[in-house]
Amino acid sequence: MAAGQLNVGLIGLGTVGAQVADRMLSWGPQLSRRAGVELCLKRVLVRDLAKRRAVDVPTEILTTDPDVLLSDPEIEVLVEVAGGDEPMRTYLERAIQAGKHVITANKVVMAKHGPELLDQAAERNVDLYFEAAVGGGIPLISTFRTDLQANRIERVSAVINGTTNYVLGRMATAGLPLAEAVAEAQVAGYAEADPTDDVGGFDATYKLAILASIAYEIKVRPDEIYREGIEGVEPIDFRYARELGYAIKLIAHSGRHPGRVEARVHPAMVPLDHPLARVEGAENAVFVEGDLVGQVLLVGQGAGGRPTASAVVGDLIDLARSIRRGVQSRPSFSFDDRVGVVPIGEVVTRAYYRLKVNDEPGVIAAIGQVFAEERVSISSFIQKDAWSHDQTVELVVTTHPALDASLQRARERMATLKPVRAVSSFLRVF
Ligand SMILES: NC(=O)c1ccc[n+]([C@@H]2O[C@H](COP(=O)([O-])OP(=O)(O)OC[C@H]3O[C@@H](n4cnc5c(N)ncnc54)[C@H](OP(=O)(O)O)[C@@H]3O)[C@@H](O)[C@H]2O)c1
């Protein structure tokens, strides 16, 4: 290896990888000046050598053989922007064991195996950077890792999935049903052909697992996080929400409890004056509360090749600088195994219900009795338009804070009442 040169192996040359390669190849002198060493893109691993690329990469550095990168002692840094659990987890582990530093944008691997990989990296005295795994170009991990490290983090709440935010925005402003709004997002390039990961809240759950693990220094697994997607939200809910002073957002929320943390992803009614209610389109925002700093809001482009490459290459420069100095410049993470996640039933929250009921005497008393028996106090009770053709009316109920288990039981019990045709919507109020 030439003195003053840092050799980089890149896995993936797709949406993000092409932008990473492009910045490294076309902005070399500027990056080198900032990094203090020359950053050399030595090898790029892809699946298909014949594919047309969005960037001109010398064909001789492309390979389909992972060993070419993982077994090359001259490659000191492995940048993974391919995605998915396996084989990427294995590749990252092999790189760490071989003494290579790793930078990844892979939220699935970091959400499922991040704490173990970070422990392994610490043992091998190499660094593992993953700024791009959450929030694309928004500096989140580095903010927790450096700027907020003097704080005890109390709460982290986020609009962290741009696709669902775009979809909910179109449902709110154009009154589109979910399927139409998703189709529009696909045409606009904001949603995948299979939107399940986004619409079902899985993507937000991975990101919250990473954020909560970092914020509270505990191991939060995606399968410990309560998850609900936006499938149940209907256009009329946006009208009622607005009348009541709320927007509807897919919220990823975590908070500290004595000895535990809560972590949940679900659609929620967010007060219109809350900063998360104002996050528009495919933007992301993360709202952090620390005991020393107070409230901090981080907003920006949570996805896209260029914003994500900004985070990846930023990590690379930071890493190169610390390698040159011979120090790990950032504090490493330690995770407390004894802290668990609060089951959703034990979380205290508020709820909004939309019910379709028969237009007859006694209905409201029956519903009120269910809430009373579940020890849930009602905040507002509004009768909406009557549907003359089937003699039903729509009722909208919001509650004061109560145990989530009681709110869900009330929902189930109301659905079995004779005059209740349907509990058409149940949303938590943030
Ligand atoms: N796109 C975004 O906006 C965004 C934002 C934040 C984070 N991320 C994360 O960044 C990563 C990459 O996303 P992307 O959108 O750039 O994906 P992408 O466009 O699908 O590109 C994936 C790249 O990885 C290569 N690849 C996949 N599996 C491979 C394997 N087993 N061996 C070798 N190469 C393999 C593909 O090779 P071929 O081209 O030869 O098929 C392709 O070049 C993911 O972890 C994603 O979650 C993406």
The ligand as an ORCA input file, in Angstrom:
! r2SCAN-3c Opt
* xyz 0 1
  N     -31.708      3.822     -1.626
  C     -31.847      4.590     -0.551
  O     -32.457      5.655     -0.593
  C     -31.260      4.161      0.762
  C     -31.339      5.005      1.878
  C     -30.758      4.617      3.087
  C     -30.152      3.386      3.178
  N     -30.130      2.567      2.085
  C     -29.492      1.267      2.223
  O     -28.392      1.194      1.337
  C     -28.229     -0.135      0.883
  C     -28.234     -0.145     -0.643
  O     -29.451      0.375     -1.114
  P     -29.664      0.698     -2.654
  O     -30.948      1.437     -2.750
  O     -28.439      1.332     -3.221
  O     -29.843     -0.763     -3.271
  P     -29.799     -1.203     -4.809
  O     -30.015     -0.038     -5.700
  O     -30.712     -2.373     -4.927
  O     -28.299     -1.698     -5.030
  C     -27.800     -2.834     -4.407
  C     -26.412     -3.113     -4.962
  O     -25.839     -4.179     -4.246
  C     -25.411     -5.202     -5.110
  N     -25.658     -6.476     -4.447
  C     -26.798     -6.904     -3.851
  N     -26.633     -8.127     -3.333
  C     -25.368     -8.490     -3.617
  C     -24.612     -9.672     -3.374
  N     -25.121    -10.692     -2.712
  N     -23.332     -9.698     -3.804
  C     -22.801     -8.656     -4.471
  N     -23.475     -7.516     -4.734
  C     -24.745     -7.444     -4.314
  C     -26.218     -5.050     -6.367
  O     -25.470     -5.578     -7.446
  P     -26.023     -5.558     -8.968
  O     -26.139     -4.101     -9.305
  O     -24.990     -6.268     -9.753
  O     -27.354     -6.256     -8.916
  C     -26.408     -3.534     -6.429
  O     -25.329     -2.926     -7.084
  C     -29.362     -0.931      1.539
  O     -28.906     -1.510      2.732
  C     -30.392      0.126      1.836
  O     -31.252     -0.217      2.911
  C     -30.645      2.920      0.891
*
